């Protein structure tokens, strides 16, 4: 393990920042689970972002409650969506749901 001057976290010589491998694993598993059978490019984009945000919590990041509710909703309702217009309407509903939890 190496220490990097000015960095807050130790760095593993093989993998970069500690937890980076775990973060990538969580993100990839999320995508494998939720992108299957999703034809809408808009839905796929929302799901990929939600998987990315979900992986950030693995590496020690914290999401605000509204962000967590929004991304959980995206992963709940968008998989399998075939139409972009539908995907945007569902994402807007998730946004409304997340703001109502504040």
DSSP file (Angstrom, degrees, kcal/mol; ACC not computed):
  #  RESIDUE AA STRUCTURE BP1 BP2  ACC     N-H-->O    O-->H-N    N-H-->O    O-->H-N    TCO  KAPPA ALPHA  PHI   PSI    X-CA   Y-CA   Z-CA
    1    1 A X              0   0    0      0, 0.0     2,-0.3     0, 0.0    11,-0.2   0.000 360.0 360.0 360.0 138.8    0.0    0.0    0.0
    2    2 A X  B     -A   11   0A   0      9,-2.7     9,-2.5     2,-0.0     2,-0.4  -0.834 360.0-136.1-113.1 150.9    1.3    3.5   -0.9
    3    3 A X        -     0   0    0     -2,-0.3     2,-0.5     7,-0.2     7,-0.1  -0.898  16.5-147.9-103.3 138.5    0.5    6.8    0.7
    4    4 A X    >   -     0   0    0     -2,-0.4     3,-2.2     5,-0.3     2,-0.1  -0.918  23.0-114.5-108.2 126.2   -0.2    9.7   -1.7
    5    5 A X  T 3  S+     0   0    0     -2,-0.5     3,-0.1     1,-0.3    -1,-0.0  -0.338 100.0  11.3 -59.9 131.1    0.9   13.1   -0.5
    6    6 A X  T 3  S+     0   0    0      1,-0.3     2,-0.3    -2,-0.1    -1,-0.3   0.411 100.1 120.8  83.7  -2.9   -2.2   15.4   -0.1
    7    7 A X    <   -     0   0    0     -3,-2.2    -1,-0.3     1,-0.1    -3,-0.1  -0.707  55.9-149.3 -95.7 148.2   -4.6   12.5   -0.4
    8    8 A X  S    S+     0   0    0     -2,-0.3     2,-0.3    -3,-0.1    -1,-0.1   0.785  80.6  52.1 -83.2 -29.4   -7.1   11.7    2.3
    9    9 A X  S    S-     0   0    0      1,-0.1    -5,-0.3    -5,-0.0    -2,-0.1  -0.837  88.9-109.4-112.3 145.6   -7.3    7.9    1.6
   10   10 A X        -     0   0    0     -2,-0.3     8,-1.2    -7,-0.1     2,-0.4  -0.292  34.2-132.8 -63.3 158.2   -4.5    5.4    1.2
   11   11 A X  E     -AB   2  17A   0     -9,-2.5    -9,-2.7     6,-0.2     2,-0.5  -0.954   2.0-138.7-120.3 135.0   -3.9    4.1   -2.3
   12   12 A X  E  >  - B   0  16A   0      4,-2.7     4,-1.9    -2,-0.4     3,-0.1  -0.791  17.6-136.4 -88.5 129.1   -3.4    0.5   -3.3
   13   13 A X  T  4 S+     0   0    0     -2,-0.5    -1,-0.1     1,-0.2     4,-0.1   0.804 101.0  40.4 -59.6 -31.3   -0.6    0.2   -5.9
   14   14 A X  T  4 S+     0   0    0      2,-0.1    -1,-0.2     1,-0.1    -3,-0.0   0.832 127.1  26.2 -86.6 -34.3   -2.6   -2.2   -8.0
   15   15 A X  T  4 S-     0   0    0      1,-0.4     2,-0.3    -3,-0.1    -2,-0.2   0.375  92.1-130.5-117.2   4.0   -6.2   -0.8   -7.8
   16   16 A X  E  < S+B   12   0A   0     -4,-1.9    -4,-2.7     4,-0.1    -1,-0.4  -0.612  78.1  21.2  79.3-142.4   -5.9    3.0   -7.2
   17   17 A X  E >  S-B   11   0A   0     -2,-0.3     3,-2.1    -6,-0.2     4,-0.3  -0.311  96.2 -99.9 -61.6 139.6   -8.0    4.3   -4.3
   18   18 A X  T 3  S+     0   0    0     -8,-1.2    -1,-0.1     1,-0.3    -2,-0.0  -0.352 110.1  27.9 -59.1 138.8   -9.1    1.6   -1.9
   19   19 A X  T 3> S+     0   0    0     -3,-0.1     4,-2.9    41,-0.0    -1,-0.3   0.280  84.8 113.2  92.2 -10.5  -12.6    0.5   -2.6
   20   20 A X  H <> S+     0   0    0     -3,-2.1     4,-2.4     1,-0.2     5,-0.2   0.895  78.6  49.1 -62.8 -39.5  -12.5    1.3   -6.3
   21   21 A X  H  > S+     0   0    0     -4,-0.3     4,-2.3     2,-0.2    -1,-0.2   0.917 112.5  48.0 -65.5 -42.4  -12.7   -2.4   -7.2
   22   22 A X  H  > S+     0   0    0      2,-0.2     4,-2.6     1,-0.2    -2,-0.2   0.909 111.0  51.7 -62.6 -42.1  -15.7   -2.8   -4.9
   23   23 A X  H  X S+     0   0    0     -4,-2.9     4,-2.3     1,-0.2    -2,-0.2   0.928 111.2  46.3 -61.2 -46.3  -17.3    0.3   -6.4
   24   24 A X  H  X S+     0   0    0     -4,-2.4     4,-2.7     1,-0.2    -1,-0.2   0.888 111.9  52.2 -64.2 -39.1  -16.9   -1.0   -9.9
   25   25 A X  H  X S+     0   0    0     -4,-2.3     4,-2.6     2,-0.2     5,-0.2   0.933 110.4  47.1 -63.1 -46.6  -18.2   -4.4   -8.9
   26   26 A X  H  X S+     0   0    0     -4,-2.6     4,-2.2     1,-0.2    -2,-0.2   0.918 113.8  48.5 -61.8 -43.6  -21.4   -2.9   -7.3
   27   27 A X  H  X S+     0   0    0     -4,-2.3     4,-2.3    -5,-0.2    -2,-0.2   0.925 113.2  46.8 -63.7 -45.0  -22.0   -0.7  -10.3
   28   28 A X  H  X S+     0   0    0     -4,-2.7     4,-2.6     2,-0.2    -2,-0.2   0.903 112.1  49.6 -65.3 -41.7  -21.5   -3.6  -12.8
   29   29 A X  H  X S+     0   0    0     -4,-2.6     4,-1.9     2,-0.2    -1,-0.2   0.895 110.4  51.9 -63.9 -39.5  -23.7   -6.0  -10.8
   30   30 A X  H  X S+     0   0    0     -4,-2.2     4,-2.8    -5,-0.2     5,-0.3   0.936 110.9  47.0 -60.9 -47.7  -26.4   -3.3  -10.7
   31   31 A X  H  X S+     0   0    0     -4,-2.3     4,-2.4     1,-0.2     5,-0.4   0.908 110.7  51.9 -62.4 -42.7  -26.3   -2.8  -14.4
   32   32 A X  H  < S+     0   0    0     -4,-2.6     4,-0.4     1,-0.2    -1,-0.2   0.864 115.6  42.8 -61.5 -35.1  -26.4   -6.6  -15.1
   33   33 A X  H  < S+     0   0    0     -4,-1.9    -2,-0.2    -5,-0.2    -1,-0.2   0.915 125.0  28.8 -76.4 -45.0  -29.5   -6.8  -12.9
   34   34 A X  H  < S+     0   0    0     -4,-2.8    46,-0.3     1,-0.2    -3,-0.2   0.671 110.7  59.5-100.4 -19.2  -31.5   -3.8  -14.0
   35   35 A X  S >< S+     0   0    0     -4,-2.4     3,-2.1    -5,-0.3    -1,-0.2   0.703  74.2 115.8 -84.0 -17.9  -30.5   -3.1  -17.7
   36   36 A X  T 3  S+     0   0    0     -5,-0.4    44,-0.2    -4,-0.4     3,-0.1  -0.248  88.6   2.0 -55.1 132.8  -31.7   -6.5  -18.9
   37   37 A X  T 3  S+     0   0    0      1,-0.2     2,-0.7    42,-0.1    -1,-0.3   0.617  93.2 134.2  64.5  16.6  -34.6   -6.2  -21.4
   38   38 A X    <   +     0   0    0     -3,-2.1    -1,-0.2     1,-0.2    44,-0.2  -0.869  24.1 171.1 -98.0 113.2  -34.6   -2.4  -21.2
   39   39 A X        +     0   0    0     42,-1.1     2,-0.3    -2,-0.7    43,-0.2   0.732  46.3  96.4 -95.0 -25.7  -34.9   -1.1  -24.8
   40   40 A X     >  -     0   0    0     41,-2.3     4,-2.4     1,-0.2     5,-0.2  -0.496  62.4-151.9 -70.1 126.4  -35.5    2.6  -24.1
   41   41 A X  H  > S+     0   0    0     -2,-0.3     4,-2.1     2,-0.2    -1,-0.2   0.862  98.0  53.4 -67.4 -33.4  -32.2    4.5  -24.3
   42   42 A X  H  > S+     0   0    0      2,-0.2     4,-2.4     1,-0.2    -1,-0.2   0.931 110.0  47.0 -64.9 -44.6  -33.6    7.1  -21.9
   43   43 A X  H  > S+     0   0    0      1,-0.2     4,-2.7     2,-0.2    -2,-0.2   0.910 110.9  52.2 -62.4 -42.3  -34.4    4.4  -19.4
   44   44 A X  H  X S+     0   0    0     -4,-2.4     4,-2.6     1,-0.2    -1,-0.2   0.897 109.3  50.1 -61.6 -40.0  -31.0    2.8  -19.8
   45   45 A X  H  X S+     0   0    0     -4,-2.1     4,-2.2     2,-0.2    -2,-0.2   0.931 111.6  47.2 -64.5 -46.4  -29.3    6.2  -19.2
   46   46 A X  H  X S+     0   0    0     -4,-2.4     4,-2.4     1,-0.2    -2,-0.2   0.915 113.7  48.8 -60.4 -43.2  -31.4    6.7  -16.0
   47   47 A X  H  X S+     0   0    0     -4,-2.7     4,-2.6     2,-0.2    -2,-0.2   0.912 109.3  51.7 -65.4 -43.0  -30.6    3.2  -14.8
   48   48 A X  H  X S+     0   0    0     -4,-2.6     4,-2.1     1,-0.2    -1,-0.2   0.905 111.7  47.5 -60.7 -41.2  -26.8    3.6  -15.5
   49   49 A X  H  X S+     0   0    0     -4,-2.2     4,-2.7     2,-0.2    -1,-0.2   0.904 111.1  51.0 -65.8 -41.0  -26.8    6.8  -13.5
   50   50 A X  H  X S+     0   0    0     -4,-2.4     4,-2.5     1,-0.2    -2,-0.2   0.897 110.3  49.4 -63.7 -39.6  -28.7    5.2  -10.6
   51   51 A X  H  X S+     0   0    0     -4,-2.6     4,-2.0     2,-0.2    -1,-0.2   0.888 110.4  51.1 -65.7 -38.7  -26.2    2.3  -10.6
   52   52 A X  H  X S+     0   0    0     -4,-2.1     4,-1.4     2,-0.2    -2,-0.2   0.941 111.8  46.0 -63.5 -46.9  -23.4    4.7  -10.5
   53   53 A X  H  X S+     0   0    0     -4,-2.7     4,-1.0     1,-0.2    -2,-0.2   0.895 110.7  53.7 -63.0 -39.6  -24.9    6.6   -7.6
   54   54 A X  H  X S+     0   0    0     -4,-2.5     4,-0.6     1,-0.2     3,-0.5   0.888 107.5  51.6 -61.6 -38.0  -25.6    3.3   -5.8
   55   55 A X  H >X S+     0   0    0     -4,-2.0     4,-1.0     1,-0.2     3,-0.8   0.802  98.2  66.4 -70.5 -27.7  -21.9    2.3   -6.2
   56   56 A X  H 3<>S+     0   0    0     -4,-1.4     5,-2.2     1,-0.3     3,-0.5   0.853  94.5  57.3 -62.8 -33.7  -20.7    5.6   -4.7
   57   57 A X  H ><5S+     0   0    0     -4,-1.0     3,-1.1    -3,-0.5    -1,-0.3   0.787  99.6  61.1 -67.4 -24.8  -22.2    4.7   -1.3
   58   58 A X  H <<5S+     0   0    0     -3,-0.8    -1,-0.2    -4,-0.6    -2,-0.2   0.850 101.9  51.3 -66.6 -34.8  -20.0    1.6   -1.5
   59   59 A X  T 3<5S-     0   0    0     -4,-1.0    -1,-0.2    -3,-0.5    -2,-0.2   0.195 132.3 -87.5 -92.8  18.1  -16.9    3.7   -1.6
   60   60 A X  T < 5S+     0   0    0     -3,-1.1    -3,-0.2     1,-0.3    -2,-0.1   0.413  84.9 134.0  98.0  -2.8  -17.9    5.8    1.4
   61   61 A X      < -     0   0    0     -5,-2.2     2,-0.4    -6,-0.2    -1,-0.3  -0.426  44.5-142.4 -75.7 157.5  -19.9    8.5   -0.3
   62   62 A X        -     0   0    0     -2,-0.1     2,-0.4    -4,-0.0    -5,-0.0  -0.974   6.1-149.9-123.5 136.6  -23.2    9.4    1.2
   63   63 A X        -     0   0    0     -2,-0.4     2,-0.0    -9,-0.1    -9,-0.0  -0.799  24.6-111.4-101.7 145.5  -26.3   10.3   -0.7
   64   64 A X     >  -     0   0    0     -2,-0.4     4,-2.4     1,-0.1     3,-0.2  -0.379  35.2-109.3 -64.7 154.3  -29.0   12.7    0.5
   65   65 A X  H  > S+     0   0    0      1,-0.2     4,-2.7     2,-0.2     5,-0.2   0.883 119.1  53.4 -56.0 -41.6  -32.3   11.0    1.3
   66   66 A X  H  > S+     0   0    0      1,-0.2     4,-2.3     2,-0.2    -1,-0.2   0.902 109.9  47.8 -63.6 -39.4  -34.0   12.5   -1.8
   67   67 A X  H  > S+     0   0    0     -3,-0.2     4,-2.7     2,-0.2     5,-0.2   0.914 111.9  49.8 -65.5 -42.3  -31.2   11.2   -4.1
   68   68 A X  H  X S+     0   0    0     -4,-2.4     4,-2.5     2,-0.2     5,-0.2   0.934 112.5  46.7 -62.4 -46.6  -31.4    7.8   -2.6
   69   69 A X  H  X S+     0   0    0     -4,-2.7     4,-2.3     2,-0.2    -1,-0.2   0.912 113.0  50.6 -62.8 -42.5  -35.2    7.6   -2.9
   70   70 A X  H  X S+     0   0    0     -4,-2.3     4,-2.4    -5,-0.2    -2,-0.2   0.950 113.9  42.6 -60.2 -51.0  -35.0    8.9   -6.5
   71   71 A X  H  X S+     0   0    0     -4,-2.7     4,-2.1     1,-0.2    -1,-0.2   0.862 113.2  52.1 -69.5 -35.0  -32.4    6.3   -7.6
   72   72 A X  H  X S+     0   0    0     -4,-2.5     4,-1.2    -5,-0.2    -1,-0.2   0.904 110.6  49.6 -63.4 -40.1  -34.1    3.5   -5.8
   73   73 A X  H  X S+     0   0    0     -4,-2.3     4,-2.6    -5,-0.2     5,-0.3   0.920 108.0  53.3 -63.4 -44.7  -37.4    4.4   -7.6
   74   74 A X  H  X S+     0   0    0     -4,-2.4     4,-2.2     1,-0.2     5,-0.4   0.924 110.7  46.5 -55.5 -46.1  -35.6    4.5  -10.9
   75   75 A X  H  < S+     0   0    0     -4,-2.1    -1,-0.2     1,-0.2     4,-0.2   0.734 114.2  50.2 -71.4 -21.2  -34.3    1.0  -10.3
   76   76 A X  H  < S+     0   0    0     -4,-1.2    -2,-0.2    -3,-0.3    -1,-0.2   0.880 123.5  22.7 -81.1 -40.5  -37.7   -0.1   -9.2
   77   77 A X  H  < S+     0   0    0     -4,-2.6    -2,-0.2    -5,-0.1    -3,-0.2   0.706 112.7  59.1-107.2 -21.6  -39.8    1.2  -12.1
   78   78 A X    ><  +     0   0    0     -4,-2.2     3,-2.4    -5,-0.3    -3,-0.1   0.783  69.1 107.2 -88.0 -25.9  -37.6    1.6  -15.2
   79   79 A X  T 3  S+     0   0    0     -5,-0.4   -44,-0.1     1,-0.3     3,-0.1  -0.278  89.2  19.8 -55.5 134.1  -36.2   -1.8  -16.0
   80   80 A X  T 3  S+     0   0    0      1,-0.3    -1,-0.3   -46,-0.3     2,-0.1   0.370  86.0 148.8  89.2  -3.6  -37.9   -3.3  -19.0
   81   81 A X    <   -     0   0    0     -3,-2.4   -41,-2.3     1,-0.1   -42,-1.1  -0.431  23.8-177.2 -66.5 134.4  -39.1    0.1  -20.3
   82   82 A X        +     0   0    0    -43,-0.2     2,-0.4   -44,-0.2   -41,-0.2   0.649  58.7  65.5-105.6 -20.2  -39.3    0.1  -24.1
   83   83 A X     >  -     0   0    0    -43,-0.1     4,-2.1     1,-0.1   -43,-0.1  -0.899  64.4-147.5-116.5 132.5  -40.3    3.7  -24.9
   84   84 A X  H  > S+     0   0    0     -2,-0.4     4,-2.3     1,-0.2     5,-0.2   0.892 101.3  53.3 -62.5 -41.3  -38.3    6.9  -24.2
   85   85 A X  H  > S+     0   0    0      1,-0.2     4,-2.2     2,-0.2    -1,-0.2   0.924 110.0  48.4 -61.5 -43.6  -41.4    9.0  -23.5
   86   86 A X  H  > S+     0   0    0      1,-0.2     4,-2.6     2,-0.2    -1,-0.2   0.907 109.2  53.8 -59.8 -43.7  -42.6    6.5  -20.9
   87   87 A X  H  X S+     0   0    0     -4,-2.1     4,-2.5     1,-0.2    -2,-0.2   0.907 109.0  47.8 -60.2 -43.6  -39.1    6.4  -19.3
   88   88 A X  H  X S+     0   0    0     -4,-2.3     4,-2.3     2,-0.2    -1,-0.2   0.907 111.8  50.0 -66.3 -41.5  -39.1   10.2  -18.9
   89   89 A X  H  X S+     0   0    0     -4,-2.2     4,-1.8     2,-0.2    -2,-0.2   0.908 112.7  46.8 -63.0 -41.5  -42.6   10.2  -17.4
   90   90 A X  H  X S+     0   0    0     -4,-2.6     4,-2.1     2,-0.2    -2,-0.2   0.897 110.9  51.7 -67.1 -39.9  -41.7    7.5  -15.0
   91   91 A X  H  X S+     0   0    0     -4,-2.5     4,-2.2     1,-0.2    -2,-0.2   0.891 108.6  51.7 -63.4 -38.9  -38.5    9.3  -14.1
   92   92 A X  H  X S+     0   0    0     -4,-2.3     4,-2.3     2,-0.2    -1,-0.2   0.885 108.1  51.5 -64.0 -38.4  -40.5   12.5  -13.4
   93   93 A X  H  X S+     0   0    0     -4,-1.8     4,-2.3     2,-0.2    -2,-0.2   0.888 109.2  50.7 -64.5 -38.6  -42.8   10.5  -11.1
   94   94 A X  H  X S+     0   0    0     -4,-2.1     4,-2.6     2,-0.2    -2,-0.2   0.892 108.4  52.4 -64.5 -39.2  -39.7    9.2   -9.3
   95   95 A X  H  X S+     0   0    0     -4,-2.2     4,-2.1     2,-0.2    -2,-0.2   0.926 110.0  48.1 -62.8 -44.1  -38.5   12.8   -8.9
   96   96 A X  H  X S+     0   0    0     -4,-2.3     4,-1.5     1,-0.2    -2,-0.2   0.908 111.9  50.3 -61.8 -42.1  -41.9   13.8   -7.4
   97   97 A X  H  X S+     0   0    0     -4,-2.3     4,-0.5     1,-0.2    -2,-0.2   0.917 109.8  50.2 -62.7 -43.0  -41.8   10.8   -5.1
   98   98 A X  H >< S+     0   0    0     -4,-2.6     3,-0.9     1,-0.2    -1,-0.2   0.884 110.2  49.2 -67.1 -36.9  -38.3   11.7   -3.9
   99   99 A X  H >< S+     0   0    0     -4,-2.1     3,-1.1     1,-0.2    -1,-0.2   0.786 103.8  60.7 -72.7 -25.6  -39.2   15.3   -3.2
  100  100 A X  H 3< S+     0   0    0     -4,-1.5    -1,-0.2     1,-0.2    -2,-0.2   0.602  94.7  64.8 -76.9  -8.9  -42.2   14.3   -1.2
  101  101 A X  T <<        0   0    0     -3,-0.9    -1,-0.2    -4,-0.5    -2,-0.2   0.500 360.0 360.0 -89.6  -4.2  -40.0   12.4    1.3
  102  102 A X    <         0   0    0     -3,-1.1    -1,-0.2    -4,-0.2    -2,-0.1   0.501 360.0 360.0 -72.3 360.0  -38.3   15.5    2.5
